[in-house]
C-alpha cells in the first residue's frame, strides 16, 4: 500500500503530533508499506531520525504568511517563490520563531481551512502536482483536522482515500479571536465531509470531536498513540538503594502543560517529611518563547531555597530522554487544557515510572487502561502533592504501579502496534 503522511512542522519547537507521525511512518515502512512523509510550513524538530528527510517542504511558512498578508504576492510566478521554500531558510526562521498563538493567526487559519478557496490555493496545487509525479497515494493521512481544507482538492485530484488523525485541535480553535472562532469551527465542520475516516488516540477525544464536528460514528475510529521503544528496558532492573527520590516532568516547558503547577507542588512536598530529600527534574521542549516562563520558575525555586535540588534538561535526544526518565521516582505533567492523549505518559510508563495526573480530559482513560498511575483533582497543587507523597511513602506500591505501566506500554503502545492498528482500521473502513 502506498501511504502519504502530511505533517505540519513546528520549526524549532518539539511537537507531539510530529513525534507520533514520525514513528508511525517509520513503523509502516518497516512493515513493508511504501510510506512518504510530507512536511508542511517548517522543518520537523524531532529527537529521532526524520522520516521526511529528502522531501520538499510544502506550504512554506513564509509563503503562507505573505500570501495571506499581500494580494500581490499571490500573483507572483512560482519560480519567484522557490527561495522561500528552502529548508535552510525555513530552518533558520523556524529556529527563531516562538509558539504560534491562535490569537495572532485567526484569519490565516480560516483561509487555510477554506483550502482551494483560500489565499493559499496555489500551495495546494503545487502539492497535488508533486504527488502526481512522485508518489500517487492509495491513502493520504492528514496529521490533524486543521488540515482538512486541502482534503477536497487532494481527494478529487489524486482519487485517494483521506484519513485524518486527531490530536487536540479543539484547544487551538477555541482560543482563536472571538470574531473568527465560530467561522473557523463552521469551516472545519463543512470540510470534514471530505474525510473518509477520523482516527482519535482516545475514546474521550473521539466522543468530544464527533460531537463538535458532527462526525458520524461510522467515520470515527480509535487509534492509540505509540512510541519508539528503542532504548527502553522491557523489564525492571535493580535500582540503587541509595538513589535520591526524584519527581519528574517531561513535556513542553510552558503554562499550558502545567509546569508551574508541578513546581508549586514540588515546593509543597519539600516542606513535608516524605519530600525533604526530593529532587525535581524538568525536561522537554523549550523554544525561544518558553524561556521567560522557565526563568520565572527558576526564580520561584531559588526564592524558596530549592533551586540547587532542581535540574532542567531542555531539547534532549531520544536516548537522553530515556535516560532522563529512568532516573525518576514519580512523574507528572498536570496539563491545564483538554489533552487528547498525553504522549509523555506512555514515555514515562515505558521507563517503569508511575505517573500522577489530573482526573480530567484523556488522562483517566490512559491511566486506567494501563494501570500505570494515580489520578487526583485538576488544578490543585495540594491534591497533587498528596498523591505523589503517597507513592514516595510506599516504594513497593510505586514500583508495582510502574511495572504495570511498563508492561501495558510494551504490549499496547509501541510504534509497531500503532502501525498494525492503523492498517487494520484502513481495511475495516
C-alpha positions in Angstrom: 0.0 0.0 0.0 1.2 3.5 -0.9 0.6 5.9 2.0 1.4 9.6 2.2 1.5 11.2 5.6 1.1 15.0 5.7 2.5 16.6 8.8 3.0 20.3 9.7 6.4 21.2 11.1 6.8 23.3 14.2 10.2 24.8 13.4 12.4 24.9 16.5 9.7 23.5 18.8 9.0 19.9 19.7 5.5 18.7 18.7 3.8 15.6 20.0 1.9 15.2 16.6 5.2 15.3 14.8 6.7 12.6 17.1 3.6 10.4 16.6 3.6 10.8 12.8 7.3 10.2 12.5 7.3 6.9 14.4 4.1 5.8 12.6 5.8 6.4 9.2 8.9 4.5 10.3 6.9 1.6 11.5 4.8 1.4 8.4 8.0 1.4 6.3 9.4 -1.4 8.4 6.2 -3.4 7.8 6.7 -3.2 4.0 4.4 -0.4 3.1 5.7 2.4 0.8 5.2 5.5 3.0 6.1 9.1 2.3 6.2 11.8 4.9 5.5 15.3 3.6 6.3 18.2 5.9 4.3 21.5 5.8 5.2 25.0 6.8 8.5 24.5 8.6 11.0 21.6 9.2 10.1 19.0 11.8 12.0 19.1 15.1 12.4 15.5 16.4 14.5 13.5 18.8 14.8 10.6 16.3 15.7 10.3 12.6 13.5 12.5 10.5 11.3 10.3 8.2 10.6 13.4 6.0 14.3 13.9 5.1 14.7 14.5 1.4 11.1 15.5 0.8 10.4 19.2 -0.1 8.6 21.3 2.5 5.2 22.4 1.0 3.1 25.3 2.2 6.3 27.2 3.1 5.6 29.1 6.3 7.0 32.2 4.7 4.9 31.9 1.5 1.7 31.1 3.5 2.2 34.2 5.6 3.0 36.5 2.7 0.1 35.2 0.6 -2.3 35.9 3.5 -1.0 39.5 4.0 -0.2 40.7 0.5 -2.6 40.1 -2.5 0.2 41.0 -4.9 2.3 38.1 -3.6 -0.4 35.6 -4.6 0.1 36.6 -8.2 3.8 36.1 -8.4 5.1 33.3 -10.6 6.1 30.1 -8.9 9.7 30.4 -9.7 9.9 33.6 -7.7 8.7 31.8 -4.6 11.2 28.9 -4.7 13.8 30.6 -2.5 11.2 31.0 0.3 10.7 27.2 0.4 14.4 26.5 1.1 14.9 24.1 4.0 17.9 26.1 5.2 15.9 29.3 5.2 12.9 27.7 6.9 15.1 26.0 9.5 16.6 29.4 10.3 13.2 31.1 10.5 11.7 28.3 12.5 14.5 28.1 14.9 14.0 31.7 15.9 10.2 31.6 16.0 8.1 31.4 19.2 4.9 29.5 19.6 2.2 30.2 17.0 -0.6 31.8 19.1 -4.2 31.3 17.9 -4.9 35.0 18.7 -2.4 36.0 16.0 -3.5 33.8 13.2 -7.3 33.8 13.1 -7.8 35.0 9.5 -4.9 32.8 8.3 -6.4 29.8 10.0 -9.8 30.4 8.2 -8.0 30.9 4.9 -6.2 27.6 5.2 -9.4 25.7 6.2 -11.1 27.1 3.1 -8.5 25.2 1.0 -8.7 25.9 -2.7 -11.0 28.9 -1.9 -8.4 30.4 0.4 -5.4 32.6 -0.2 -3.1 29.6 -0.2 -4.8 27.8 -3.1 -1.6 27.8 -5.1 0.2 25.9 -2.4 -2.4 23.0 -2.7 -1.9 22.9 -6.5 1.9 22.6 -6.1 1.5 19.7 -3.6 -1.0 18.0 -6.0 1.4 18.3 -8.9 4.3 17.0 -7.0 2.4 14.0 -5.6 1.1 13.1 -9.1 4.6 12.9 -10.3 6.4 11.3 -7.4 4.0 9.3 -5.2 0.3 9.0 -6.1 -1.1 7.6 -2.8 -3.7 4.9 -2.1 -4.2 6.6 1.3 -3.5 10.2 2.3 -3.2 10.8 6.0 -3.6 14.3 7.4 -1.9 14.9 10.8 -4.7 16.9 12.3 -8.1 18.4 11.5 -6.8 21.9 10.8 -5.5 20.5 7.5 -8.9 19.4 6.2 -9.1 22.5 4.0 -6.9 20.6 1.4 -8.9 17.4 1.6 -11.4 18.2 -1.2 -8.8 19.1 -3.8 -6.4 16.3 -2.9 -9.2 13.7 -3.0 -10.5 14.9 -6.3 -7.1 15.2 -8.0 -5.5 12.0 -6.6 -8.6 9.8 -6.4 -7.4 8.7 -2.9 -8.9 7.9 0.5 -8.4 10.6 3.1 -7.6 9.8 6.7 -7.4 12.5 9.4 -5.7 11.9 12.7 -7.0 13.9 15.8 -4.7 15.4 18.3 -6.0 18.3 20.4 -7.2 20.7 17.8 -10.2 21.9 19.8 -7.9 23.9 22.2 -6.4 25.8 19.3 -9.7 26.6 17.6 -11.3 27.7 20.9 -8.5 30.2 21.5 -9.0 31.9 18.2 -10.2 35.5 18.4 -14.0 35.7 19.1 -14.6 37.5 15.7 -13.4 34.4 13.8 -13.8 31.5 16.2 -17.3 30.4 15.1 -16.4 30.9 11.4 -13.4 28.6 11.8 -15.3 25.9 13.5 -18.0 26.0 10.9 -15.5 25.9 8.1 -13.9 22.8 9.6 -17.3 21.1 10.0 -18.0 21.7 6.3 -14.6 20.4 5.2 -14.8 17.3 7.3 -17.3 15.8 4.9 -14.4 15.1 2.6 -12.6 12.8 5.1 -13.2 9.1 4.9 -12.1 8.2 8.4 -11.0 10.0 11.5 -8.7 8.3 14.0 -8.6 9.6 17.6 -6.0 8.5 20.2 -8.6 8.0 22.9 -12.4 7.4 23.2 -12.7 10.6 25.3 -11.4 12.7 22.4 -13.3 10.8 19.8 -16.6 11.4 21.5 -15.7 15.1 22.1 -14.7 15.8 18.4 -17.6 13.7 17.0 -20.0 15.9 18.9 -18.3 19.2 18.0 -17.7 18.4 14.3 -20.9 16.3 13.7 -18.8 13.3 12.6 -21.0 10.2 12.2 -20.0 7.1 14.2 -19.1 5.1 11.1 -16.3 7.6 10.3 -14.7 7.6 13.8 -12.2 5.1 15.0 -9.8 4.8 17.9 -6.0 4.6 17.2 -4.0 4.8 20.4 -0.7 6.5 20.1 2.5 4.5 20.1 6.2 5.3 20.7 9.6 4.0 19.7 10.6 1.7 22.4 14.2 1.5 21.4 16.4 2.1 24.4 13.7 1.3 27.0 14.2 -1.9 29.0 11.2 -4.2 28.9 11.8 -5.5 32.4 12.7 -3.7 35.6 16.4 -3.6 36.5 17.6 -3.3 40.1 17.7 0.3 41.3 20.5 1.6 43.6 19.1 1.6 47.1 20.7 5.0 47.8 19.1 6.7 44.8 17.6 10.1 45.8 13.9 10.3 45.1 13.2 12.4 42.1 10.0 14.0 40.8 10.0 14.4 37.0 8.2 16.4 34.3 8.8 15.9 30.6 6.8 17.9 28.1 6.9 21.4 26.5 8.1 23.8 29.2 5.0 26.0 29.2 2.0 27.1 31.3 -0.4 25.0 29.2 1.3 21.8 30.3 1.1 22.9 34.0 4.9 23.1 34.6 4.3 25.8 37.1 1.7 23.7 38.9 4.3 21.0 39.3 6.9 23.4 40.6 4.3 24.6 43.2 3.6 21.0 44.1 7.3 20.3 44.5 7.7 23.3 46.9 4.8 21.9 49.0 6.4 18.5 49.1 9.8 19.9 50.2 8.1 21.0 53.4 6.9 17.5 54.2 8.9 14.7 55.7 8.5 12.5 52.6 9.8 15.2 50.3 12.6 16.6 52.3 15.3 15.0 50.1 13.2 15.1 46.9 14.8 16.4 43.7 13.0 17.9 40.7 14.0 17.1 37.1 12.3 19.1 34.4 12.8 18.1 30.7 11.2 18.7 27.4 10.9 21.2 24.6 12.0 24.7 25.3 11.8 27.2 22.5 12.6 31.0 22.5 9.0 31.8 23.6 9.2 29.5 26.5 12.4 30.8 28.1 10.9 33.7 30.1 8.4 31.3 31.7 11.1 28.8 32.5 13.2 31.6 34.1 10.2 32.6 36.2 10.0 29.1 37.5 13.7 29.0 38.3 13.4 32.2 40.3 10.5 30.7 42.2 12.6 27.7 43.1 15.6 30.0 44.0 13.4 32.2 46.3 12.3 29.1 48.1 15.9 27.9 48.5 15.3 24.8 46.3 17.0 25.6 43.0 20.0 23.5 43.9 17.8 20.4 44.1 16.3 21.1 40.7 17.7 20.4 37.2 16.5 21.4 33.8 17.0 19.3 30.6 15.8 21.2 27.5 15.5 19.8 24.0 17.2 16.4 24.6 17.7 13.5 22.2 15.8 10.3 22.3 18.5 8.4 24.2 18.9 11.3 26.6 15.1 11.3 27.2 15.1 7.6 28.0 18.0 8.1 30.4 16.2 11.1 32.0 13.0 9.1 32.6 14.8 6.1 34.1 16.2 8.3 36.9 12.7 9.3 38.1 10.7 8.1 41.0 7.4 9.7 40.1 6.3 11.6 37.0 3.6 14.2 36.4 2.6 16.7 33.7 -0.5 18.4 35.2 -1.7 20.0 32.0 -4.4 22.7 32.2 -6.1 22.0 28.8 -8.0 19.1 27.3 -5.2 16.7 26.3 -6.3 14.3 23.7 -3.8 11.7 24.9 -0.5 12.8 26.5 2.3 11.0 24.7 4.6 11.8 27.6 2.6 9.5 29.9 3.4 6.3 27.9 7.0 7.5 27.6 7.3 7.7 31.4 5.5 4.4 31.8 7.8 2.7 29.3 10.6 3.5 31.7 8.7 1.9 34.6 7.9 5.2 36.3 4.4 5.7 37.9 2.6 8.8 36.8 0.2 11.1 38.8 -2.2 13.1 36.6 -5.3 15.3 37.0 -8.6 13.5 36.7 -9.8 15.1 33.5 -9.6 15.1 29.7 -7.9 11.9 28.4 -5.8 11.2 31.5 -8.3 8.9 33.3 -8.6 6.8 30.1 -4.9 6.4 29.6 -4.0 5.9 33.3 -6.9 3.4 33.9 -6.2 1.4 30.7 -2.5 1.0 31.7 -2.8 0.8 35.5 0.3 2.9 35.4 -0.5 5.7 37.7 -2.8 7.6 40.1 -5.4 10.4 39.5 -6.2 13.5 41.5 -8.3 16.6 41.3 -7.2 19.0 38.5 -5.5 22.4 39.1 -4.9 21.5 42.7 -1.2 21.5 43.8 -2.1 20.3 47.3 -4.0 17.3 46.0 -1.3 16.5 43.5 1.3 16.7 46.3 -0.8 14.3 48.4 -0.9 11.7 45.6 2.8 12.0 44.9 3.6 11.8 48.6 1.6 8.5 48.9 3.9 6.9 46.3 7.1 8.3 48.0 6.0 6.8 51.2 5.2 3.4 49.7 8.1 2.5 47.3 6.7 -1.0 46.8 3.4 0.3 45.6 5.2 2.8 43.3 7.3 0.0 41.8 4.2 -2.2 41.3 2.3 0.6 39.5 5.4 1.4 37.4 5.8 -2.2 36.4 2.1 -2.4 35.4 2.5 0.7 33.2 5.7 -0.6 31.6 4.0 -3.9 30.7 1.0 -2.1 29.2 3.1 0.2 27.0 5.3 -2.7 25.7 2.1 -4.6 24.9 -0.2 -2.0 23.5 1.5 1.3 22.9 4.5 0.6 20.7 5.1 2.2 17.3 4.6 -1.3 15.7 1.3 -1.8 17.4 0.1 1.6 16.3 1.1 0.9 12.7 -0.7 -2.5 12.8 -3.8 -0.9 14.2 -3.7 1.8 11.6 -3.6 -0.7 8.8 -6.3 -2.7 10.4 -8.6 0.3 10.6 -7.9 1.1 6.9 -9.0 -2.4 5.9 -12.1 -2.3 8.1 -13.4 1.1 7.0 
